[in-house]
Amino acid sequence: MTLFAAIGAVAGGLGALVVAPAALTAVGFTSAGIAAGSCAASLMSSAAAAGGGGVAAGSVVAVLQSVGAAGVSAATAVASSAVGAAAGAVLSAVANSTGTT
């Protein structure tokens, strides 16, 4: 693994661990619930309309709200960090091999 691939892996792993919860909060999936007037509120409204008045358990909106409210478990944090690290390493290696670094 080259230095750039290693840097990409670390950046991807940290990004998945740190950025994902912050991004959920930024779009309105907060620990206090879905923020009024947010993108999350719009998604919830659309999901409820499509579901006949309620948001289905296990739907994307329900899962995102669950993560926004309770945070991610240790297992999910490790898994998302591993996926982010792998993606960072692959993208860095591709950029390095094509000379776009």
Residue pairs with C-beta under 8 A, 6 or more apart in sequence:
1 9
1 89
2 92
2 93
2 96
4 92
4 93
4 95
4 96
4 101
5 89
5 92
5 93
5 96
6 89
7 92
8 88
8 89
8 90
8 91
8 92
8 93
9 85
9 86
9 88
9 89
9 92
10 85
10 88
11 88
12 84
12 85
12 86
12 87
12 88
12 89
12 91
13 81
13 82
13 84
13 85
13 88
14 81
14 84
15 84
15 88
16 80
16 81
16 83
16 84
16 85
17 77
17 80
17 81
17 84
20 72
20 80
21 67
21 68
21 71
21 72
24 64
24 67
24 68
25 31
25 68
27 38
27 39
27 40
28 34
28 35
28 38
28 39
28 40
28 41
29 35
29 40
29 64
29 65
29 67
29 68
29 69
30 68
30 69
31 68
31 69
31 70
31 71
32 69
33 65
33 69
34 40
34 41
34 44
34 65
34 68
35 41
40 61
40 64
40 65
40 68
43 60
43 61
43 64
44 55
44 61
44 65
47 55
47 56
47 59
47 60
47 61
48 54
48 55
51 59
55 61
55 62
56 62
67 76
72 80
92 101
95 101
